[in-house]
Amino acid sequence: MITKKICIDSMDKITSFVKIINEYHGRFDLVSGSCRVNAKSVMGIFSLDISRPVELYIYNEDHADYIVKALSPYIVNPKKANLAHV
C-alpha cells in the first residue's frame, strides 16, 4: 500500500480526480479523520472534510508509479505544506 496526501477542495477537483482514478483497476481509499471512503465514489468523497488535505491509500502497487504521476496535480508537496506552518 502507498499513501499520499492529496488536496481535492473543490467540485472541479473532485470530478477530475474521480475521472482519473476510475481509469485504474484496484482499490483506492480516501481517509479523513476516522472516515474512510472509496476514492472512486463522488458521493463518498462528499462525506469527507475536504477543506483540508486527505490521505489517499493506493493498494494497486503494480501500477503505483503511473497512478501517482497521473494524480500529481492533487498531491500535496510536503515541502510546501511545511512552509505553510512557518
N, CA, C and O atoms as a MOPAC input file, in Angstrom:
PM7 MOZYME 1SCF
protein

 N      0.84500 1    -1.17900 1     0.00000 1
 C      0.00000 1     0.00000 1     0.00000 1
 C      0.89000 1     1.24100 1     0.00000 1
 O      1.92100 1     1.28300 1     0.67200 1
 N      0.48000 1     2.23200 1    -0.75200 1
 C      1.17400 1     3.51600 1    -0.82400 1
 C      0.20300 1     4.58900 1    -0.34900 1
 O     -0.98100 1     4.55200 1    -0.68300 1
 N      0.70000 1     5.53500 1     0.42300 1
 C     -0.13600 1     6.61000 1     0.94500 1
 C      0.36900 1     7.94800 1     0.44300 1
 O      1.56900 1     8.22200 1     0.48400 1
 N     -0.54400 1     8.77800 1    -0.02800 1
 C     -0.22800 1    10.13700 1    -0.47900 1
 C     -1.25200 1    11.09000 1     0.10000 1
 O     -2.43200 1    10.75400 1     0.20700 1
 N     -0.80800 1    12.26800 1     0.47000 1
 C     -1.70700 1    13.32000 1     0.93500 1
 C     -2.12900 1    14.11400 1    -0.29400 1
 O     -1.28600 1    14.57000 1    -1.06800 1
 N     -3.45700 1    14.28000 1    -0.47300 1
 C     -3.96300 1    14.98500 1    -1.64800 1
 C     -4.91600 1    16.10000 1    -1.23700 1
 O     -5.47400 1    16.10900 1    -0.14000 1
 N     -5.07900 1    17.04000 1    -2.16500 1
 C     -5.98700 1    18.16300 1    -1.96200 1
 C     -7.03000 1    18.14800 1    -3.08100 1
 O     -6.69900 1    18.31500 1    -4.25500 1
 N     -8.29100 1    17.94700 1    -2.70100 1
 C     -9.41000 1    17.96400 1    -3.66000 1
 C    -10.51600 1    18.83300 1    -3.06100 1
 O    -11.60300 1    18.35100 1    -2.73900 1
 N    -10.21400 1    20.11100 1    -2.92300 1
 C    -11.06900 1    21.02600 1    -2.16600 1
 C    -12.09100 1    21.80200 1    -2.98500 1
 O    -12.59200 1    22.83300 1    -2.53500 1
 N    -12.40700 1    21.31400 1    -4.19100 1
 C    -13.45000 1    21.96700 1    -4.98700 1
 C    -14.17600 1    20.91700 1    -5.82600 1
 O    -13.67300 1    19.81100 1    -6.02200 1
 N    -15.35000 1    21.27100 1    -6.31200 1
 C    -16.13800 1    20.34700 1    -7.13500 1
 C    -15.37600 1    19.95300 1    -8.39700 1
 O    -15.39200 1    18.78700 1    -8.79000 1
 N    -14.70900 1    20.91300 1    -9.03300 1
 C    -13.94100 1    20.61600 1   -10.24200 1
 C    -12.82200 1    19.61700 1    -9.95700 1
 O    -12.59000 1    18.69300 1   -10.73700 1
 N    -12.13000 1    19.81000 1    -8.83100 1
 C    -11.04200 1    18.89400 1    -8.47600 1
 C    -11.57500 1    17.50300 1    -8.17100 1
 O    -10.96500 1    16.50600 1    -8.55700 1
 N    -12.70000 1    17.42700 1    -7.48400 1
 C    -13.29000 1    16.12300 1    -7.17200 1
 C    -13.66500 1    15.39900 1    -8.45400 1
 O    -13.34600 1    14.22200 1    -8.62200 1
 N    -14.33000 1    16.08600 1    -9.34600 1
 C    -14.77400 1    15.48200 1   -10.60200 1
 C    -13.59500 1    14.96900 1   -11.42600 1
 O    -13.62700 1    13.83900 1   -11.91300 1
 N    -12.57200 1    15.77600 1   -11.58300 1
 C    -11.42800 1    15.34400 1   -12.39100 1
 C    -10.61800 1    14.25400 1   -11.68200 1
 O    -10.09700 1    13.35100 1   -12.33700 1
 N    -10.50800 1    14.32800 1   -10.35000 1
 C     -9.81400 1    13.29000 1    -9.58400 1
 C    -10.50400 1    11.94500 1    -9.77300 1
 O     -9.84200 1    10.94600 1   -10.05500 1
 N    -11.82400 1    11.90700 1    -9.62100 1
 C    -12.57400 1    10.65700 1    -9.75900 1
 C    -12.47100 1    10.12100 1   -11.18200 1
 O    -12.38600 1     8.90900 1   -11.37900 1
 N    -12.47700 1    10.99000 1   -12.15800 1
 C    -12.33800 1    10.54400 1   -13.55100 1
 C    -10.98900 1     9.85500 1   -13.75500 1
 O    -10.91800 1     8.80400 1   -14.39100 1
 N     -9.92700 1    10.44200 1   -13.22000 1
 C     -8.59400 1     9.84700 1   -13.35300 1
 C     -8.50300 1     8.52900 1   -12.59800 1
 O     -8.04400 1     7.52900 1   -13.15000 1
 N     -8.93300 1     8.52100 1   -11.34800 1
 C     -8.78400 1     7.32400 1   -10.50600 1
 C     -9.58700 1     6.15400 1   -11.05500 1
 O     -9.20500 1     5.00000 1   -10.86200 1
 N    -10.69600 1     6.43300 1   -11.73500 1
 C    -11.50500 1     5.36000 1   -12.31600 1
 C    -10.87800 1     4.73700 1   -13.55200 1
 O    -11.36900 1     3.72300 1   -14.04700 1
 N     -9.80700 1     5.32200 1   -14.05400 1
 C     -9.09300 1     4.73000 1   -15.18700 1
 C     -8.20800 1     3.56700 1   -14.74600 1
 O     -7.68600 1     2.84300 1   -15.59400 1
 N     -8.03100 1     3.37700 1   -13.46200 1
 C     -7.13800 1     2.35400 1   -12.93100 1
 C     -7.92700 1     1.30000 1   -12.16600 1
 O     -8.91600 1     1.59800 1   -11.49600 1
 N     -7.46200 1     0.05600 1   -12.28600 1
 C     -8.06700 1    -1.05200 1   -11.56100 1
 C     -7.48200 1    -1.09800 1   -10.15800 1
 O     -6.37000 1    -0.62800 1    -9.91700 1
 N     -8.22400 1    -1.65400 1    -9.26900 1
 C     -7.73500 1    -1.83000 1    -7.91200 1
 C     -8.51700 1    -1.01200 1    -6.91500 1
 O     -9.49700 1    -0.34500 1    -7.24800 1
 N     -8.05800 1    -1.08100 1    -5.69200 1
 C     -8.73100 1    -0.41000 1    -4.58700 1
 C     -7.99200 1     0.86900 1    -4.22200 1
 O     -6.76500 1     0.89400 1    -4.12500 1
 N     -8.76000 1     1.92100 1    -4.02400 1
 C     -8.22900 1     3.22100 1    -3.62400 1
 C     -9.16600 1     3.78300 1    -2.56000 1
 O    -10.37300 1     3.88100 1    -2.77900 1
 N     -8.61200 1     4.14800 1    -1.41800 1
 C     -9.41500 1     4.71500 1    -0.34600 1
 C     -8.96400 1     6.13200 1    -0.04300 1
 O     -7.78400 1     6.45900 1    -0.17300 1
 N     -9.90300 1     6.96800 1     0.36100 1
 C     -9.59500 1     8.29600 1     0.88700 1
 C     -9.94700 1     8.29100 1     2.36300 1
 O    -10.99400 1     7.78300 1     2.76200 1
 N     -9.05700 1     8.86500 1     3.17400 1
 C     -9.25200 1     8.87100 1     4.61600 1
 C     -9.11400 1    10.29200 1     5.13700 1
 O     -8.14200 1    10.99200 1     4.85100 1
 N    -10.11400 1    10.69700 1     5.90700 1
 C    -10.10700 1    11.99000 1     6.58300 1
 C    -10.57900 1    11.74300 1     8.00700 1
 O    -11.74900 1    11.43700 1     8.23500 1
 N     -9.67000 1    11.87600 1     8.96000 1
 C    -10.03300 1    11.57200 1    10.34700 1
 C    -10.36100 1    10.10900 1    10.47600 1
 O     -9.55000 1     9.25900 1    10.10800 1
 N    -11.53600 1     9.79500 1    10.99200 1
 C    -11.94100 1     8.39900 1    11.16600 1
 C    -12.80000 1     7.88900 1    10.01300 1
 O    -13.26800 1     6.75100 1    10.05200 1
 N    -13.01600 1     8.71900 1     8.97900 1
 C    -13.83500 1     8.31800 1     7.82800 1
 C    -12.95800 1     7.76800 1     6.71100 1
 O    -11.93900 1     8.35900 1     6.35300 1
 N    -13.36500 1     6.64000 1     6.17300 1
 C    -12.68000 1     6.02000 1     5.03300 1
 C    -13.71600 1     5.74700 1     3.96300 1
 O    -14.74000 1     5.11900 1     4.23200 1
 N    -13.45200 1     6.22600 1     2.72000 1
 C    -14.39900 1     6.01900 1     1.62300 1
 C    -13.66100 1     5.53100 1     0.39100 1
 O    -12.44400 1     5.67000 1     0.27200 1
 N    -14.42700 1     4.95800 1    -0.51900 1
 C    -13.90100 1     4.53700 1    -1.80700 1
 C    -13.54300 1     5.79100 1    -2.61100 1
 O    -14.39800 1     6.64800 1    -2.83200 1
 N    -12.28400 1     5.90300 1    -3.04900 1
 C    -11.83300 1     7.08600 1    -3.77600 1
 C    -12.47100 1     7.19900 1    -5.16200 1
 O    -12.36900 1     8.24800 1    -5.79800 1
 N    -13.11800 1     6.15100 1    -5.63100 1
 C    -13.77500 1     6.17700 1    -6.93700 1
 C    -15.21500 1     6.67500 1    -6.84500 1
 O    -15.91500 1     6.74900 1    -7.85500 1
 N    -15.65500 1     7.01500 1    -5.64000 1
 C    -17.04600 1     7.40000 1    -5.41400 1
 C    -17.16700 1     8.89600 1    -5.11600 1
 O    -16.68600 1     9.37400 1    -4.08800 1
 N    -17.81000 1     9.62300 1    -6.01700 1
 C    -18.04300 1    11.05300 1    -5.79700 1
 C    -18.88400 1    11.24800 1    -4.54300 1
 O    -18.59200 1    12.13100 1    -3.73600 1
 N    -19.90600 1    10.44900 1    -4.37000 1
 C    -20.77100 1    10.57600 1    -3.20000 1
 C    -19.99100 1    10.30300 1    -1.90900 1
 O    -20.19700 1    10.97800 1    -0.90100 1
 N    -19.10400 1     9.32200 1    -1.94400 1
 C    -18.28700 1     9.04200 1    -0.77800 1
 C    -17.38600 1    10.19900 1    -0.42100 1
 O    -17.22100 1    10.52400 1     0.75400 1
 N    -16.80400 1    10.82000 1    -1.42000 1
 C    -15.90500 1    11.95600 1    -1.19800 1
 C    -16.65000 1    13.10800 1    -0.53500 1
 O    -16.08100 1    13.81400 1     0.29700 1
 N    -17.90500 1    13.30400 1    -0.89100 1
 C    -18.68600 1    14.39000 1    -0.29100 1
 C    -18.93900 1    14.18200 1     1.20200 1
 O    -19.30400 1    15.12600 1     1.90400 1
 N    -18.75100 1    12.96200 1     1.68800 1
 C    -18.92900 1    12.71500 1     3.11600 1
 C    -17.67700 1    13.06200 1     3.92700 1
 O    -17.69600 1    13.00300 1     5.15600 1
 N    -16.59300 1    13.42200 1     3.24100 1
 C    -15.33700 1    13.77000 1     3.90800 1
 C    -15.21300 1    15.27100 1     4.11000 1
 O    -15.88600 1    16.06100 1     3.44800 1
 N    -14.35400 1    15.64700 1     5.02300 1
 C    -13.99400 1    17.05300 1     5.20200 1
 C    -12.88400 1    17.34900 1     4.20000 1
 O    -11.71400 1    17.06300 1     4.45400 1
 N    -13.26000 1    17.92400 1     3.05800 1
 C    -12.27200 1    18.18200 1     2.00600 1
 C    -11.69600 1    19.59500 1     2.09000 1
 O    -10.98600 1    20.03600 1     1.18600 1
 N    -11.99800 1    20.28800 1     3.15900 1
 C    -11.41700 1    21.62300 1     3.33200 1
 C     -9.92800 1    21.52100 1     3.66000 1
 O     -9.19100 1    22.50200 1     3.56500 1
 N     -9.50300 1    20.33100 1     4.04400 1
 C     -8.09700 1    20.04100 1     4.34100 1
 C     -7.65800 1    18.88300 1     3.46600 1
 O     -8.49600 1    18.13200 1     2.96600 1
 N     -6.34600 1    18.72700 1     3.27300 1
 C     -5.87400 1    17.55300 1     2.52300 1
 C     -6.32000 1    16.24800 1     3.18100 1
 O     -6.45800 1    16.17300 1     4.40200 1
 N     -6.54000 1    15.24100 1     2.37000 1
 C     -6.93200 1    13.91400 1     2.84000 1
 C     -5.87900 1    12.90200 1     2.40200 1
 O     -5.08200 1    13.17400 1     1.50400 1
 N     -5.87900 1    11.74500 1     3.03400 1
 C     -4.93700 1    10.68700 1     2.69800 1
 C     -5.53100 1     9.78800 1     1.62000 1
 O     -6.68300 1     9.36600 1     1.71600 1
 N     -4.73400 1     9.50000 1     0.59400 1
 C     -5.12400 1     8.55300 1    -0.44800 1
 C     -4.32400 1     7.28300 1    -0.23200 1
 O     -3.09300 1     7.31900 1    -0.20700 1
 N     -5.01400 1     6.15600 1    -0.07500 1
 C     -4.36300 1     4.85800 1     0.05400 1
 C     -4.48200 1     4.15300 1    -1.28500 1
 O     -5.58400 1     3.92100 1    -1.78200 1
 N     -3.34400 1     3.81800 1    -1.86000 1
 C     -3.28600 1     3.13900 1    -3.15100 1
 C     -2.88800 1     1.69200 1    -2.89600 1
 O     -1.78800 1     1.42900 1    -2.40900 1
 N     -3.76200 1     0.76100 1    -3.21600 1
 C     -3.48900 1    -0.65100 1    -2.98800 1
 C     -2.96900 1    -1.34200 1    -4.24300 1
 O     -2.54200 1    -2.49400 1    -4.17200 1
 N     -2.99500 1    -0.67100 1    -5.38200 1
 C     -2.52200 1    -1.20100 1    -6.65200 1
 C     -1.03600 1    -0.85000 1    -6.80200 1
 O     -0.68600 1     0.07300 1    -7.53800 1
 N     -0.17100 1    -1.58200 1    -6.10700 1
 C      1.25200 1    -1.24800 1    -6.10600 1
 C      1.93400 1    -1.53900 1    -7.43600 1
 O      2.98000 1    -0.96000 1    -7.72500 1
 N      1.35800 1    -2.43500 1    -8.26100 1
 C      1.96200 1    -2.75500 1    -9.55100 1
 C      2.01900 1    -1.54500 1   -10.47000 1
 O      2.95800 1    -1.40600 1   -11.25400 1
 N      1.03300 1    -0.67600 1   -10.38200 1
 C      0.95600 1     0.49400 1   -11.25700 1
 C      1.01800 1     1.80200 1   -10.47800 1
 O      0.62400 1     2.85100 1   -10.98900 1
 N      1.50900 1     1.74500 1    -9.25400 1
 C      1.50800 1     2.91700 1    -8.37200 1
 C      2.25100 1     4.10100 1    -8.97200 1
 O      1.80800 1     5.23900 1    -8.81800 1
 N      3.36400 1     3.86500 1    -9.64800 1
 C      4.12200 1     4.97500 1   -10.24300 1
 C      3.28300 1     5.73500 1   -11.26200 1
 O      3.30100 1     6.96500 1   -11.29200 1
 N      2.55100 1     5.00600 1   -12.09600 1
 C      1.68900 1     5.63500 1   -13.09900 1
 C      0.53400 1     6.38900 1   -12.44400 1
 O      0.16800 1     7.48600 1   -12.86500 1
 N     -0.01900 1     5.78400 1   -11.42000 1
 C     -1.14700 1     6.39700 1   -10.72300 1
 C     -0.70900 1     7.68700 1   -10.03700 1
 O     -1.38700 1     8.71000 1   -10.14100 1
 N      0.41700 1     7.64100 1    -9.33800 1
 C      0.93000 1     8.83000 1    -8.64700 1
 C      1.24300 1     9.93000 1    -9.65700 1
 O      0.97100 1    11.10200 1    -9.39700 1
 N      1.80400 1     9.57100 1   -10.78600 1
 C      2.09900 1    10.57000 1   -11.82100 1
 C      0.81500 1    11.19400 1   -12.36200 1
 O      0.75100 1    12.40800 1   -12.55700 1
 N     -0.19600 1    10.38000 1   -12.60400 1
 C     -1.47900 1    10.89100 1   -13.11900 1
 C     -2.16100 1    11.80700 1   -12.10900 1
 O     -2.86100 1    12.74700 1   -12.48700 1
 N     -1.95400 1    11.52800 1   -10.82700 1
 C     -2.60000 1    12.30600 1    -9.76800 1
 C     -1.70400 1    13.41400 1    -9.22000 1
 O     -2.05500 1    14.05100 1    -8.22700 1
 N     -0.57700 1    13.64800 1    -9.83600 1
 C      0.37700 1    14.63600 1    -9.32000 1
 C     -0.20800 1    16.03400 1    -9.10100 1
 O      0.23000 1    16.71200 1    -8.17100 1
 N     -1.17400 1    16.50700 1    -9.90200 1
 C     -1.74700 1    17.83300 1    -9.61600 1
 C     -2.49300 1    17.91300 1    -8.27800 1
 O     -2.73000 1    19.00800 1    -7.76700 1
 N     -2.86000 1    16.77200 1    -7.71600 1
 C     -3.63200 1    16.74400 1    -6.47300 1
 C     -2.77700 1    16.42400 1    -5.24800 1
 O     -3.20500 1    16.62700 1    -4.11200 1
 N     -1.57400 1    15.92600 1    -5.48900 1
 C     -0.71000 1    15.51400 1    -4.38400 1
 C     -0.09400 1    16.73500 1    -3.73300 1
 O      0.45200 1    17.61100 1    -4.40300 1
 N     -0.19300 1    16.77600 1    -2.41700 1
 C      0.34500 1    17.89200 1    -1.63500 1
 C      1.85000 1    17.72100 1    -1.54100 1
 O      2.34800 1    16.66900 1    -1.14200 1
 N      2.56200 1    18.77000 1    -1.91300 1
 C      4.02100 1    18.77600 1    -1.82700 1
 C      4.40200 1    18.96500 1    -0.36300 1
 O      4.05700 1    19.98400 1     0.23400 1
 N      5.10900 1    17.99900 1     0.22600 1
 C      5.45300 1    18.11000 1     1.64400 1
 C      6.27400 1    19.35100 1     1.97400 1
 O      6.12100 1    19.91200 1     3.05900 1
 N      7.12800 1    19.78900 1     1.07900 1
 C      7.93100 1    20.98200 1     1.33100 1
 C      7.04500 1    22.22100 1     1.43000 1
 O      7.23700 1    23.05300 1     2.31600 1
 N      6.07900 1    22.34500 1     0.52600 1
 C      5.15600 1    23.48400 1     0.56600 1
 C      4.27600 1    23.43100 1     1.80200 1
 O      3.99100 1    24.46200 1     2.41200 1
 N      3.84100 1    22.22100 1     2.17700 1
 C      2.99500 1    22.06200 1     3.35400 1
 C      3.75000 1    22.50000 1     4.61800 1
 O      3.17000 1    23.13200 1     5.50100 1
 N      5.02900 1    22.16400 1     4.70000 1
 C      5.82400 1    22.55800 1     5.86700 1
 C      6.04000 1    24.05700 1     5.92100 1
 O      6.07000 1    24.62800 1     7.01100 1
 N      6.19100 1    24.70900 1     4.78800 1
 C      6.39200 1    26.14700 1     4.74900 1
 C      5.13900 1    26.90500 1     5.18800 1
 O      5.22600 1    28.00700 1     5.73000 1
 N      3.99500 1    26.31000 1     4.95200 1
 C      2.73300 1    26.96900 1     5.31000 1
 C      2.58000 1    27.12700 1     6.82300 1
 O      1.83600 1    27.99400 1     7.28300 1
 N      3.27300 1    26.30200 1     7.59000 1
 C      3.16100 1    26.34100 1     9.04000 1
 C      4.21700 1    27.21800 1     9.69200 1
 O      4.22000 1    27.36800 1    10.91400 1
 N      5.11100 1    27.79800 1     8.90500 1
 C      6.20000 1    28.62200 1     9.46700 1
 C      5.68600 1    29.96800 1     9.86300 1
 O      6.44900 1    30.80000 1    10.35400 1

